[in-house]
């Protein structure tokens, strides 16, 4: 097995394990919908269940199966992108973290009719109340941030094809062949 795939498997396994452990802790330690504060109010803990998606997006009675299929398709696509990505450790990390988060929440969707276990938050940001989330959501956000940084650093897109980028000419002389 290549180092690239060993990295992927170990980080995804560790990410999902930490997410699932934290959710089991929340289920055993917190009361539903009752906020507890820790670290001087910095950490807010509120047990809740989300049958929808990000920010409570819900698609009715079919939400569970729709989100399971969507997550499986997305994971398949991310694994293909990971396989085709060469050289960028930051991009590999980003894709791996997004997969870990997706698998953590997928595990909840498959194993529980209650929905995804969320327990961090809510946080009043002054202009909005940030919704309750979980460790898997943190992996997804960190992964997307790593992907954004890798694309910004590389100046390349996340496309599956290798497209040569040509700089725009700024003067008449530069436009001549």
C-alpha positions, 0 to 999 in steps of 0.5 A, a space after each residue: 500500500 502506498 504512503 498516500 493511501 496509508 495516510 488517507 486510511 489512518 487519518 480517516 479512521 482516526 477522524 471518524 473514531 474521534 467523532 464517534 467517541 465524542 458523540 457517545 460521550 455527548 449522549 452519555 453526559 448531556 441532557 437533550 436541549 440543555 446547554 452546559 458551559 465549560 472553560 468559563 463559557 467558551 465551550 457550550 455543550 447542547 445535545 441535539 439531533 439533526 435529521 437534515 443537513 447543514 444549518 438544519 436543511 430538511 427535505 421532509 420524510 425522505 431526508 435520511 435516504 436522500 442524504 445517505 445517497 448524496 453522501 455516498 456519491 460525494 465520498 466516491 467523487 472525493 476518493 476519485 479526486 484524491 486518487 488523481 491528486 499528485 504532489 499536494 500534501 495540503 490538498 491530500 489533507 483537505 480531501 482526507 478531512 472532508 472524507 472523515 467528516 462525511 463518514 462520521 456523519 454518515 455513520 450517524 445517519 445509517 445507525 440512528 433514526 434520531 439523526 446526526 448527533 450534534 453537541 457543540 454550541 450554539 454560539 451567539 455571534 452578535 449578528 446570528 446564532 451559530 447552530 449546534 455542530 459536532 466534531 465531524 463538522 469540524 473535520 469538514 470545515 478544516 478540510 475545505 479550508 485546507 483545500 482552499 489554501 492548497 488551491 490558492 497556493 497552487 493557483 490551480 483548480 480542483 478539476 479532474 483534468 489537467 488544464 494548462 493555465 495561460 497568463 493574461 497578456 497586459 500589453 500589446 507586445 505580450 499579446 503577439 505570438 
